[in-house]
Structures are given as structure tokens and as C-alpha cells.
Amino acid sequence: MPDLQYPIGRFTFPESTTAEQRQAWIQEIARAPRELRAAVAGLTPGQLDNPYRPGGWTGRQVVHHVPDSHMNAFIRFKLALTEDQPTIKPYDEARWAELKEARTAPVDVSLDLIEALHRRWVMLLENMTDADFKRAFHHPENGIMPLEPTVEMYAWHGRHHVAHIQALRGRMGWLLS
């Protein structure tokens, strides 16, 4: 049986990266909004309110979670670029996903938000130097996080949640139109 929680596998930080890999991850971040929109295309509100796995978030909550997470990431990148290893504030993503707007808002609101956010984020990423990618922030739970491997983590994060919705569609027979 496939792993419903980690359909593309768990993320692990790379030991080293290349400029070519980094560019590929930036392109994945650029594509993520389009892929998320495609994953939910044609789904009814009722279908969006199905959990992607037993005990998991609904498709709607997943769609709202991605820009929540990526807004935090964008701000963390900007802090790391303008301060010396700033300590960032974590957030409780599970509690954010339980807020009424995350459970009920139309997904188009977050799809539009992530498109605009990713356009800005990709502009930031494409203008960073090698030295910029070595900068880091301090995460109170995860320690020092350099920006370079963090780019890969967020590229993975977008694919991870798109795969949740695609897998749900496949299991339920909700084929892409």
C-alpha cells in the first residue's frame, strides 16, 4: 500500500548541492502554483472536503496550507538575507489548518495568493548570489537552516502536497478533466 502521508517520500536535507540543482528547485517553486491549481481543477466543494488520508487534512485544508507555509518561508528568506542568522518564529500548522477559513474558504483564494507569492519569491531567489544562499536563519526547533537546502525543502513541499491531492483523486476515481 502506498504511503498516504508521504506519497513522494520524506524530505531529507542534501549533504551538498550544486548551482544546477538549486536552479531546478527554483523552477519547481515557480511551477508549484500551476501544479496545485491543476491538482484541484474540476473538484466540487464536497470533493475538496474529503481528507487525503484517514485522519489527514481535507484537500481544501491542503490548498490553504501551502501558501500559509510558503508565506512563512518567503519571510524567513528575507529575514535571513537582511539579518545575521535571525531566529524565526515557528507556527502551529495543524492549528492553522483547523481555523474556520482554512476549513471553509474557497480554494481559489489561496490559489491566487500562492501564484502572486511565488512570483515574488522566485524573483527573490533568482536574484540571490551564491553567498546569499549560504546565509541562514535559526529555527528554534530545527537549529540553523541555510537557505540553499531550504530551497530544496520547499520545492519538495509543493510536490508533496500536490501528490496528496493527486493520490486522493486517483483513489476516489476523480480523474483530471
Phi, psi and omega per residue, in radians:
M1 nan 2.394 -3.135
P2 -1.170 2.723 3.096
D3 -1.380 1.861 -3.070
L4 -1.240 -0.494 -3.135
Q5 -1.380 -0.633 -3.117
Y6 -2.227 1.231 -3.038
P7 -1.109 -0.396 3.096
I8 -1.915 0.203 -3.119
G9 1.605 2.836 3.116
R10 -1.314 2.658 3.089
F11 -1.433 2.394 2.982
T12 -2.279 2.410 3.128
F13 -1.208 2.405 3.126
P14 -1.281 2.673 3.072
E15 -1.300 -0.594 3.082
S16 -2.636 2.831 3.137
T17 -2.422 2.856 3.079
T18 -2.048 2.851 3.085
A19 -1.061 -0.618 3.131
E20 -1.157 -0.734 3.093
Q21 -1.092 -0.792 -3.141
R22 -0.997 -0.770 3.134
Q23 -1.110 -0.668 3.100
A24 -1.115 -0.692 3.123
W25 -1.161 -0.682 3.095
I26 -1.089 -0.700 3.104
Q27 -1.151 -0.615 3.063
E28 -1.118 -0.724 3.093
I29 -1.097 -0.690 3.106
A30 -1.092 -0.657 -3.111
R31 -1.415 -0.357 -2.993
A32 -0.943 -0.784 3.141
P33 -1.059 -0.726 3.128
R34 -1.114 -0.720 -3.130
E35 -1.210 -0.641 3.085
L36 -1.155 -0.757 3.110
R37 -1.070 -0.752 3.134
A38 -1.128 -0.624 -3.111
A39 -1.116 -0.572 -3.115
V40 -1.761 -0.020 -3.099
A41 -0.972 2.255 3.070
G42 1.441 -0.073 3.118
L43 -1.324 2.457 3.105
T44 -1.399 2.839 3.055
P45 -0.963 -0.681 3.113
G46 -1.120 -0.718 3.098
Q47 -1.141 -0.682 3.123
L48 -1.128 -0.360 -3.118
D49 -1.609 0.230 3.032
N50 -1.585 2.393 3.071
P51 -1.243 2.541 -3.130
Y52 -1.307 -0.275 3.044
R53 -2.716 2.782 3.082
P54 -0.997 2.228 -3.134
G55 1.387 0.030 -3.113
G56 -1.675 3.124 3.106
W57 -1.260 2.791 3.019
T58 -1.354 2.885 3.057
G59 -0.997 -0.674 3.122
R60 -1.077 -0.806 3.132
Q61 -1.106 -0.660 3.103
V62 -1.068 -0.829 -3.127
V63 -1.045 -0.717 3.141
H64 -1.288 -0.524 3.132
H65 -1.146 -0.694 -3.033
V66 -1.029 -0.904 3.097
P67 -1.171 -0.549 3.046
D68 -0.980 -0.868 -3.120
S69 -1.136 -0.787 -3.050
H70 -1.299 -0.465 3.003
M71 -1.132 -0.748 3.079
N72 -1.065 -0.733 3.140
A73 -1.096 -0.803 3.136
F74 -0.996 -0.803 3.131
I75 -1.141 -0.697 3.112
R76 -1.089 -0.706 3.098
F77 -1.088 -0.799 -3.119
K78 -1.131 -0.684 3.085
L79 -1.087 -0.789 -3.126
A80 -1.126 -0.521 3.140
L81 -1.386 -0.321 -3.041
T82 -2.059 -0.101 3.137
E83 -2.355 2.856 -3.137
D84 -1.560 1.798 -3.118
Q85 0.733 1.080 -3.129
P86 -1.131 2.589 3.011
T87 -1.509 2.147 -3.109
I88 -1.621 2.878 3.100
K89 -1.740 2.052 3.043
P90 -1.208 2.929 3.068
Y91 -2.402 2.756 -3.112
D92 -1.591 1.602 -3.043
E93 -1.066 -0.593 3.138
A94 -1.143 -0.699 3.117
R95 -1.253 -0.621 3.073
W96 -1.071 -0.694 -3.108
A97 -1.191 -0.334 3.130
E98 -1.577 -0.170 3.084
L99 -1.080 2.589 -3.034
K100 -0.970 -0.724 -3.115
E101 -1.126 -0.565 3.122
A102 -1.283 -0.415 3.133
R103 -1.595 -0.305 -2.994
T104 -2.276 -0.346 -3.059
A105 -1.122 2.571 3.052
P106 -1.049 2.446 -3.093
V107 -1.157 -0.438 3.136
D108 -1.018 -0.535 3.115
V109 -1.047 -0.844 -3.135
S110 -1.338 -0.525 3.077
L111 -1.136 -0.721 3.082
D112 -1.162 -0.713 3.141
L113 -1.075 -0.809 -3.095
I114 -1.190 -0.555 3.085
E115 -1.098 -0.833 3.138
A116 -1.163 -0.774 -3.141
L117 -1.038 -0.811 -3.105
H118 -1.188 -0.570 3.053
R119 -1.058 -0.785 3.103
R120 -1.147 -0.785 -3.073
W121 -1.110 -0.755 3.127
V122 -1.119 -0.683 3.064
M123 -1.033 -0.767 3.106
L124 -1.064 -0.875 -3.083
L125 -1.084 -0.726 -3.101
E126 -1.204 -0.341 -3.139
N127 -1.751 0.068 3.110
M128 -1.420 2.537 3.096
T129 -1.572 2.973 3.047
D130 -0.974 -0.736 3.124
A131 -1.104 -0.653 3.108
D132 -1.056 -0.721 -3.112
F133 -1.194 -0.279 3.079
K134 -1.463 -0.274 3.119
R135 -1.136 2.828 -3.027
A136 -2.578 2.861 2.955
F137 -2.135 2.824 3.102
H138 -1.797 2.104 3.070
H139 -1.714 2.146 -3.074
P140 -0.975 -0.459 -3.125
E141 -1.737 -0.477 -3.021
N142 -1.968 -0.041 3.118
G143 1.444 -2.736 -3.117
I144 -1.286 2.236 -3.107
M145 -2.148 1.779 3.062
P146 -1.126 2.615 -3.077
L147 -1.188 -0.608 -3.070
E148 -1.002 -0.974 3.124
P149 -1.249 -0.354 3.106
T150 -1.192 -0.527 3.041
V151 -1.044 -0.786 3.131
E152 -1.089 -0.705 -3.127
M153 -1.025 -0.741 -3.122
Y154 -1.342 -0.491 2.995
A155 -1.097 -0.803 3.088
W156 -1.050 -0.751 -3.074
H157 -1.010 -0.764 3.096
G158 -1.090 -0.826 3.125
R159 -1.063 -0.727 -3.114
H160 -0.978 -0.839 -3.087
H161 -1.374 -0.554 3.010
V162 -1.073 -0.721 3.131
A163 -1.111 -0.583 3.076
H164 -1.022 -0.826 -3.087
I165 -1.251 -0.713 3.107
Q166 -1.083 -0.720 3.132
A167 -1.151 -0.708 3.083
L168 -1.060 -0.803 3.120
R169 -1.008 -0.781 -3.127
G170 -1.107 -0.790 3.140
R171 -1.122 -0.628 -3.098
M172 -1.547 -0.111 -3.128
G173 1.339 0.379 3.119
W174 -1.599 1.398 -3.060
L175 -1.187 2.651 3.072
L176 -1.135 2.418 -3.125
S177 -1.518 nan nan
